[in-house]
Amino acid sequence: MRDDVAGRAAGPTRSLRPVPVSPEDVTPGSEVRDSKGVVIGSIERVGMGFAVIVSPGGKIEVEFASLAKNNKGLLINMPKAKFDAIVTGSHKPAN
């Protein structure tokens, strides 16, 4: 895992394609976009290996592995509608 993280470059990228984030990329106040590029919220706070994304509907905690970055900033691999459903609690995990 250390080698995987070591291969990631912190900071902005010019790539249109999503690339993995480094912990240094995930900073409070950074906008987070959905899989189509729509802003869904921003990073409220950062912990060890996770970040809290806050949106108008609420907030959720996500692992860094769930985030990526491209030339527009941070991304999460889900559409805004699914993110909003999770935040509002209407998306129940399957048992």
Residue frames as qw, qx, qy, qz and C-alpha x, y, z in Angstrom:
[[0.000, 0.886, 0.463, 0.000, 0.00, 0.00, 0.00],
 [0.320, -0.751, 0.103, 0.569, 2.85, 2.41, 0.77],
 [0.361, -0.097, 0.599, 0.708, 4.16, 1.94, -2.79],
 [0.155, 0.650, 0.677, 0.307, 0.70, 2.66, -4.19],
 [0.158, -0.934, -0.246, 0.204, 0.48, 5.94, -2.26],
 [0.442, -0.554, 0.302, 0.638, 4.10, 6.86, -3.03],
 [0.391, 0.185, 0.642, 0.633, 3.38, 6.70, -6.78],
 [0.081, 0.839, 0.525, 0.118, 0.69, 9.38, -6.56],
 [0.329, 0.210, -0.037, 0.920, 1.55, 13.00, -7.20],
 [0.085, -0.666, -0.545, 0.502, -0.05, 15.57, -4.91],
 [0.015, 0.472, -0.096, -0.876, -1.54, 18.73, -6.31],
 [0.619, 0.549, 0.095, -0.553, -3.45, 19.63, -9.45],
 [0.538, -0.008, 0.752, 0.380, -3.37, 17.49, -12.56],
 [0.281, 0.385, -0.321, -0.819, -3.98, 18.38, -16.18],
 [0.008, 0.066, 0.972, 0.223, -5.56, 15.00, -16.85],
 [0.562, -0.133, -0.210, -0.789, -9.19, 14.84, -17.96],
 [0.753, -0.142, -0.635, -0.100, -9.27, 11.24, -16.70],
 [0.638, -0.714, 0.123, -0.261, -9.63, 10.61, -12.98],
 [0.572, 0.358, -0.637, 0.372, -6.42, 9.69, -11.19],
 [0.648, -0.486, -0.535, 0.240, -6.00, 8.58, -7.55],
 [0.162, -0.915, 0.082, -0.359, -5.71, 11.29, -4.90],
 [0.507, 0.160, -0.594, 0.603, -2.89, 11.72, -2.43],
 [0.372, -0.636, -0.578, 0.350, -3.78, 12.62, 1.16],
 [0.246, -0.338, -0.022, 0.908, -2.35, 16.10, 0.48],
 [0.055, -0.247, -0.568, -0.783, -4.98, 16.63, -2.26],
 [0.388, -0.621, -0.655, -0.185, -7.89, 16.30, 0.17],
 [0.233, 0.010, -0.354, 0.906, -8.12, 19.64, 1.98],
 [0.056, 0.639, 0.636, -0.429, -10.98, 21.37, 3.80],
 [0.208, 0.688, 0.032, -0.694, -12.94, 23.68, 1.53],
 [0.033, -0.229, 0.772, 0.592, -12.12, 21.78, -1.67],
 [0.708, 0.221, -0.024, -0.670, -15.09, 21.24, -3.98],
 [0.377, -0.068, 0.920, 0.082, -16.10, 17.66, -4.75],
 [0.528, 0.293, -0.329, -0.726, -17.75, 16.77, -8.06],
 [0.846, 0.063, 0.464, -0.255, -19.77, 13.73, -9.04],
 [0.653, -0.016, 0.654, 0.382, -18.90, 11.30, -11.82],
 [0.445, 0.694, 0.458, 0.333, -20.32, 13.74, -14.41],
 [0.396, 0.243, -0.043, 0.884, -18.52, 16.81, -13.08],
 [0.323, -0.743, -0.284, -0.513, -21.44, 18.35, -11.14],
 [0.070, 0.380, -0.593, 0.706, -20.42, 19.95, -7.84],
 [0.614, -0.435, -0.637, -0.170, -22.03, 17.96, -5.01],
 [0.584, -0.801, -0.125, 0.039, -20.39, 19.59, -2.00],
 [0.269, 0.772, -0.458, 0.349, -17.09, 20.36, -0.38],
 [0.668, -0.031, -0.631, 0.393, -14.64, 18.83, 2.06],
 [0.449, -0.832, -0.093, -0.313, -15.65, 19.87, 5.57],
 [0.427, -0.728, 0.529, -0.085, -12.85, 18.13, 7.45],
 [0.714, 0.410, -0.567, -0.011, -10.17, 15.53, 6.92],
 [0.755, -0.532, 0.353, -0.152, -9.20, 12.66, 9.19],
 [0.268, -0.476, 0.809, 0.215, -6.69, 9.84, 8.95],
 [0.162, 0.029, 0.925, 0.344, -7.65, 8.18, 5.66],
 [0.103, 0.644, 0.753, 0.091, -11.10, 9.76, 5.35],
 [0.020, 0.063, 0.042, 0.997, -12.83, 13.04, 4.58],
 [0.194, 0.574, 0.690, -0.395, -16.26, 14.45, 5.43],
 [0.079, 0.239, 0.499, 0.829, -18.11, 15.81, 2.41],
 [0.143, 0.507, 0.545, -0.652, -20.79, 18.37, 3.24],
 [0.035, 0.307, 0.617, 0.723, -23.60, 19.26, 0.83],
 [0.359, -0.265, 0.013, -0.895, -26.85, 21.21, 1.19],
 [0.786, -0.249, -0.399, -0.402, -28.62, 17.93, 2.10],
 [0.826, -0.548, 0.124, -0.035, -26.20, 16.83, 4.80],
 [0.109, 0.750, -0.652, -0.010, -22.79, 15.23, 5.12],
 [0.998, -0.042, -0.027, -0.030, -21.12, 11.86, 4.79],
 [0.395, -0.683, 0.585, 0.187, -17.72, 10.39, 5.59],
 [0.889, 0.447, -0.088, -0.048, -15.80, 8.79, 2.72],
 [0.777, -0.351, 0.308, 0.422, -12.46, 7.03, 2.53],
 [0.005, -0.689, 0.414, 0.595, -9.72, 8.58, 0.39],
 [0.303, -0.034, 0.880, 0.363, -9.95, 5.49, -1.85],
 [0.326, 0.658, 0.674, -0.076, -13.45, 6.67, -2.88],
 [0.131, 0.911, 0.011, -0.390, -12.03, 9.93, -4.21],
 [0.701, 0.224, 0.333, 0.589, -10.10, 10.78, -7.36],
 [0.028, -0.755, 0.010, 0.655, -8.99, 13.98, -9.06],
 [0.611, 0.471, 0.422, 0.476, -8.84, 15.39, -12.55],
 [0.328, 0.246, 0.075, 0.909, -8.21, 18.83, -14.03],
 [0.315, -0.640, -0.266, -0.648, -11.38, 20.16, -12.35],
 [0.315, -0.526, 0.515, -0.599, -10.49, 18.97, -8.84],
 [0.248, -0.124, 0.914, -0.296, -11.77, 16.23, -6.54],
 [0.617, 0.003, -0.494, -0.613, -14.26, 13.61, -7.75],
 [0.498, -0.104, 0.785, -0.353, -16.36, 10.86, -6.22],
 [0.133, 0.082, -0.851, -0.502, -17.41, 7.97, -8.45],
 [0.109, 0.501, 0.846, -0.146, -21.18, 8.27, -8.24],
 [0.031, 0.567, 0.412, 0.713, -23.85, 10.51, -9.72],
 [0.116, -0.268, 0.301, -0.908, -25.19, 13.44, -7.69],
 [0.710, -0.285, -0.231, -0.602, -28.59, 11.76, -7.33],
 [0.829, -0.148, -0.521, 0.139, -27.07, 8.71, -5.62],
 [0.353, 0.157, -0.463, 0.798, -24.90, 10.91, -3.38],
 [0.349, -0.305, 0.086, -0.882, -27.96, 12.96, -2.38],
 [0.815, -0.259, -0.381, -0.352, -29.92, 9.76, -1.67],
 [0.703, -0.048, -0.561, 0.435, -27.15, 8.48, 0.60],
 [0.121, 0.218, -0.338, 0.908, -26.91, 11.81, 2.42],
 [0.523, -0.270, 0.000, -0.809, -30.66, 11.97, 3.04],
 [0.357, -0.181, 0.847, -0.350, -30.72, 8.33, 4.15],
 [0.787, 0.289, 0.104, -0.535, -33.12, 7.11, 1.49],
 [0.670, 0.433, -0.596, -0.092, -30.51, 4.73, 0.06],
 [0.769, -0.454, 0.386, -0.230, -30.47, 1.64, 2.23],
 [0.080, 0.502, -0.845, -0.164, -27.61, -0.87, 1.83],
 [0.829, 0.016, -0.436, -0.351, -28.63, -4.35, 0.69],
 [0.622, -0.505, 0.542, -0.255, -28.43, -7.09, 3.32]]
